[in-house]
């Protein structure tokens, strides 16, 4: 974890994958390479990732949203071998022609038009592999599927089903036994009562018919994008797996399917194609060959400030898992794996070359235009606020602008102020919206540092987003065994004195995370500029905290409107 300050207070953990070092060592040594933990910890961040923890037992690695191909230990291993161990790149997915087919009804064109499939045979599965497979599946649902809307994945024990398969649109009265249930349920019952149905019912809202996948015995394999049939569950006895991917975005679906296949191929499986006749009557078969991209050499060298030889470009692209095909009249030809969903534009290839070559070996340059700055209008107030809070013994931190509805509103007992800005492609359920309040982040930080001695006092001055527009707020939070509201009032008095605010008062406030009767609105010249109070123990416990806390949150726009800037 990254220390944010000299005392060792630690910030909220970013989304990570947890990799067993013994598993990664086994993968690496199977390729005749040495698994060096110190070298891994030093060089892996150069790929554009971030390591939270790396010891003899565990690797916790943050995977940024632009690399969904690294979201499992197996695909991470495949991506890091050329980069860290100079292994030959392998951008092609080996696929054996298969005989199994799947036909899609034309009715699906207006319901869920993209239906793909593949088989992986010859697996030796244990409980850990099942857990990693399910974890990878859910991560891809967020990273590529946008909460299963663009793409959803189903995996099935092939021995329990009878090909060929077909995909039909059925009425909501259709029934089957869904996963984790022991009796039939209708589609409407699943959407109303099954946990997965409740979570994803909105994806089928307004549709009279819904998709199901059937085998030749008319058994329901899957009700995408909601739930699989119970009888197709993958177990430790499973040797062959059928994978279905459905959605509305062909590229996202193909990438998701290939990444699940890649994970299983690293585990020793053999990939076999499925012939899919789509709702438009066209035949689709999984293509494992890389995609050939082109980018102008002038664009690469102009942005990166370096003149590259062909050998340097070949080496950089090889480290990123691709193949450099040469330069034709100033146009670079590069083949990258088809599952690299993030490569959308020539500028993405520029970034690949930069990462593969190394940022520390690029040219240095200076701005060619004057960049004289002017101070922010609120710059003096911001400086005075920071100095005042630091003078009170508080430590400044910086947390993520990303948050979630539970932290921002439900647990804090605040209502949303206007429209909430939501992420359309969140990589984790913890980061689905842009925050409207600073205080929840401070609570999460103290929860991550509850093993440290008291007192602990932190503050943050940062950006929130309300009605899709940026605003500045600041908040502070203090955890101490004694003090209470009288101590909090003294701190607010010191803060207001230091920022030059007179004539302020406290008025009763009963909304928010505060303890009843021990909270107040902070009012200046009749305008509410903030809230303060002791944190209700019930709120504290919801953040896994059991110590007395008090704090406040201020709106910088409201504060600046009632405080005269002494500098101007």
Number of C-alpha atoms within 10 A of each C-alpha: 15 13 10 15 12 7 10 12 21 17 23 19 14 18 18 19 22 17 19 15 19 13 14 18 16 13 20 19 11 10 11 10 16 12 18 10 16 11 10 16 18 11 15 16 14 15 18 14 18 17 20 18 16 18 12 10 12 15 22 19 24 21 23 17 19 14 17 25 28 24 26 24 23 25 21 20 19 23 20 22 21 20 24 19 16 13 17 14 21 18 23 19 20 16 19 15 13 14 11 17 18 22 20 25 17 17 18 21 15 10 17 22 21 23 28 26 28 26 23 24 18 16 18 14 17 12 10 10 15 14 11 18 19 16 15 23 22 19 21 29 24 23 25 27 25 18 24 22 21 23 31 29 28 24 23 24 19 20 15 15 20 15 16 16 24 20 25 19 19 15 15 17 11 15 17 20 20 25 17 13 12 10 11 15 18 16 24 16 16 23 22 14 13 20 13 15 20 14 14 17 17 11 16 18 10 7 11 11 18 21 25 24 23 23 17 12 11 12 19 24 32 26 21 24 27 26 24 24 23 20 18 24 18 20 14 13 12 20 17 22 25 22 20 22 23 28 23 20 17 17 18 27 28 23 23 29 26 24 26 24 25 24 23 23 21 15 16 14 20 19 26 21 22 25 20 23 21 21 21 14 12 9 13 16 17 21 14 19 16 19 16 15 18 16 19 19 18 14 15 21 14 11 12 18 14 14 14 15 9 14 11 14 21 20 20 22 26 26 27 24 25 25 24 20 15 15 15 11 8 12 15 20 17 22 20 24 24 21 26 23 18 15 19 10 11 15 15 13 21 19 16 22 24 21 19 22 21 13 13 9 9 14 10 9 7 5 6 6 6 6 7 5 6 6 7 9 10 12 11 15 21 18 11 15 19 20 16 20 23 16 13 14 13 19 21 16 19 17 17 16 17 19 23 20 20 12 21 22 18 15 18 24 15 14 12 16 11 11 11 17 17 17 15 11 18 21 24 18 14 15 20 18 20 23 27 29 28 28 25 22 25 24 25 20 21 24 19 18 17 17 9 12 9 12 12 19 22 23 26 23 22 19 20 20 22 18 13 13 11 13 15 18 23 22 24 24 27 25 23 16 11 11 15 16 19 10 12 20 18 11 16 18 15 15 21 17 13 15 22 13 15 13 9 17 14 16 12 13 17 14 16 21 24 27 17 16 12 18 26 23 22 22 18 20 12 11 14 18 21 21 23 27 28 24 26 19 17 16 20 21 13 13 19 15 20 15 17 17 27 25 26 25 23 23 19 21 13 16 20 15 12 16 16 13 15 9 6 5
